[in-house]
Amino acid sequence: MAIDLTMPILVVDDYNTMIRIIRNLLRQIGFTQVDDACDGASALKLMRARQYGLVISDWNMEPMTGYDLLKEVRSDPVLANTPFIMVTAESRTENVIAAKQAGVSNYIVKPFNAQTLKSKIDAVFSEAPESPASAA
C-alpha cells in the first residue's frame, strides 16, 4: 500500500532543533504537510482542530509528556486510531513496554536518519487495518 505523502503529520517536541531535524527528514522522504507542537497539551489542541495522518512525538517534554499525550490520544474516541510514533533518546526496555501497552504504533530511538524514519513509518502503515480488502 502506498503511503499518502500529502497526509498531514504532526511533530511534537520541546526542542525546536529536533522539530526542524524531523521536519527535514520528512521532507526528504517526500511528505509535504508537517505541523509542529512544542508539548503534548498544544499537540492535543491541534489534533482536535485537524485530523492528522500521523503523529511523531518526543517522549520527554513538559508539562505534558509524549507518553501522556499518547494515553490521551488513545482514550479519545475521535483520535484513538491516529498512528503514533514515539521518539526518545532512551532505549530503556520498560519505556518501550509502557509505550506498547499504551498503544504506540512504533518507537524510534535517537539519533536516527531518514531511512530509519521511513522504515518505521512504512511499518506503521503496513500494519494499519485500512479495510477488509487490504487485509486479505
C-alpha positions in Angstrom: 0.0 0.0 0.0 1.4 3.4 -1.0 1.6 6.0 1.8 -0.1 9.3 1.1 2.7 11.8 1.1 0.2 14.6 1.3 -1.3 13.5 4.6 -0.8 16.0 7.5 1.8 14.9 10.0 2.2 16.4 13.5 5.7 16.6 15.0 5.7 17.1 18.8 9.0 18.1 20.5 10.0 20.7 23.0 13.3 21.4 21.2 12.9 23.5 18.0 16.1 21.9 16.7 14.6 18.4 16.9 11.4 19.6 15.2 13.5 21.1 12.4 15.5 17.9 12.0 12.4 15.7 11.9 10.6 18.1 9.5 13.7 18.0 7.2 13.8 14.2 7.3 10.1 14.0 6.5 10.7 16.4 3.6 13.5 14.1 2.3 11.1 11.2 2.4 8.6 13.3 0.4 6.0 14.4 3.0 4.7 17.9 2.3 2.3 18.8 5.2 4.1 18.9 8.5 2.8 20.9 11.6 4.5 21.0 14.9 3.8 21.5 18.6 6.1 22.2 21.5 4.4 19.9 24.0 1.6 17.4 24.5 -1.0 19.9 25.5 -0.6 22.1 22.4 -0.4 18.9 20.3 -3.8 17.8 21.6 -5.3 21.2 20.8 -4.0 20.9 17.2 -5.2 17.3 16.9 -8.7 18.3 18.0 -8.7 21.0 15.3 -7.3 19.0 12.4 -7.2 15.3 11.5 -3.6 14.1 11.3 -2.5 11.0 9.4 0.5 10.5 11.7 1.9 11.9 15.0 5.6 11.7 15.7 6.2 12.7 19.3 9.1 13.0 21.7 8.7 11.2 25.0 10.4 13.7 27.4 8.5 17.0 27.4 7.0 19.3 30.0 4.3 19.9 31.1 2.6 17.0 29.2 5.0 14.2 28.1 4.7 12.3 24.8 3.7 9.3 26.9 0.8 11.3 28.5 -0.1 12.6 25.0 -0.3 9.0 23.7 -2.5 7.9 26.5 -4.8 10.9 25.9 -5.0 10.2 22.2 -5.8 6.5 22.7 -8.5 7.4 25.2 -10.2 9.9 22.9 -12.7 8.1 20.5 -12.1 10.7 17.8 -8.3 10.5 18.0 -7.8 6.9 19.1 -6.9 5.4 15.7 -4.3 8.1 14.8 -0.9 6.4 14.0 1.6 7.5 16.7 5.4 7.1 16.6 7.2 7.8 19.9 10.7 9.3 19.7 13.1 9.1 22.6 16.8 9.3 23.4 16.3 6.5 25.9 16.0 2.8 24.9 15.1 1.5 28.3 13.0 -1.7 28.0 10.4 -0.5 30.5 9.7 2.6 28.4 9.3 0.6 25.2 6.9 -1.8 27.1 5.0 1.1 28.6 4.6 2.7 25.2 3.5 -0.5 23.6 0.9 -1.1 26.4 -0.4 2.5 25.9 -0.9 1.8 22.2 2.1 3.3 20.4 2.3 2.4 16.7 6.1 2.4 16.6 9.1 3.6 18.6 12.3 5.3 17.4 15.5 5.8 19.5 17.5 9.0 18.8 19.6 9.6 16.8 18.0 8.4 13.6 18.2 9.1 9.9 15.7 9.5 7.1 15.9 5.8 6.2 15.1 4.7 9.8 12.2 7.1 10.0 10.9 5.9 6.6 11.1 2.3 7.6 9.2 3.0 10.9 6.5 4.9 9.0 6.3 2.1 6.4 5.9 -0.4 9.2 3.1 1.6 10.9 1.1 1.8 7.7 1.7 -1.8 6.5 0.2 -2.9 9.8 -2.7 -0.5 9.8 -6.0 -2.1 9.3 -7.2 0.1 6.5 -10.0 -2.0 5.1 -11.0 -5.7 5.0 -9.8 -5.9 1.4 -6.3 -4.8 2.2 -6.1 -7.4 5.0 -7.0 -10.3 2.6 
